């Protein structure tokens, strides 16, 4: 029996999803395609790994230490019971002006793509009756939605995401430091951003989140044009987030530009790995199910390695 919903890989390409009106419809298409396709196991693993144990923190009751896990890993983990296993996922969504960029060959802006990822992950978390919250930010925290596991909570999350118009510059480090003080319950913090800020400030903010014992994951999102600078004729590049416009010949600056981008990305990635922060680089040309699978698979793998 045909459902009228095409969940083939092509239906999850940004080009196809961009034709759908409304974030709820896009997110539902992504989640249905993801769950019914070849990527079911990563999410199932993600659920199990986060439902059995949590890392020991000073003040925890030592009676619940799992000594078998300690014997395998030399790390202390506490057994969790059903009423303790609910996951809290905090979604941090960058809505600064640079997220509005859409390259000449892209179907979605970075913000549109990020909204799809955030909405799909929120849907998946709520489906297993865990709690999810949201904060949008640019140079400061803009809108927040407190975590909840109620299924009706999705409408509130999608409304805030969909109504977020990109503006102002980014101050990622300051935002992360502020949010680390507000997110008092330990959970998974998922950041979706281009991270266009000084790497030192970005990494300082991320360390504040880790210091609060959050499990932090970064999805750094770029447009392919930002990686390659594919332009062929002299072009005026519009400055974003307060930067001046620049007229330049792409051929003369391409090599230096790419080298600088590579250095920037390498610094962010290395800083994340050094602080035990999961890092993924995504581009807006990737099918959405591939992006979700990459993230969820890495979460499962990372948790297993920590045991």
Order of alpha helices (4+ residues) and beta strands (2+ residues): alpha-alpha-alpha-beta-alpha-beta-beta-alpha-beta-beta-alpha-alpha-beta-alpha-beta-alpha-beta-beta-alpha-beta-alpha
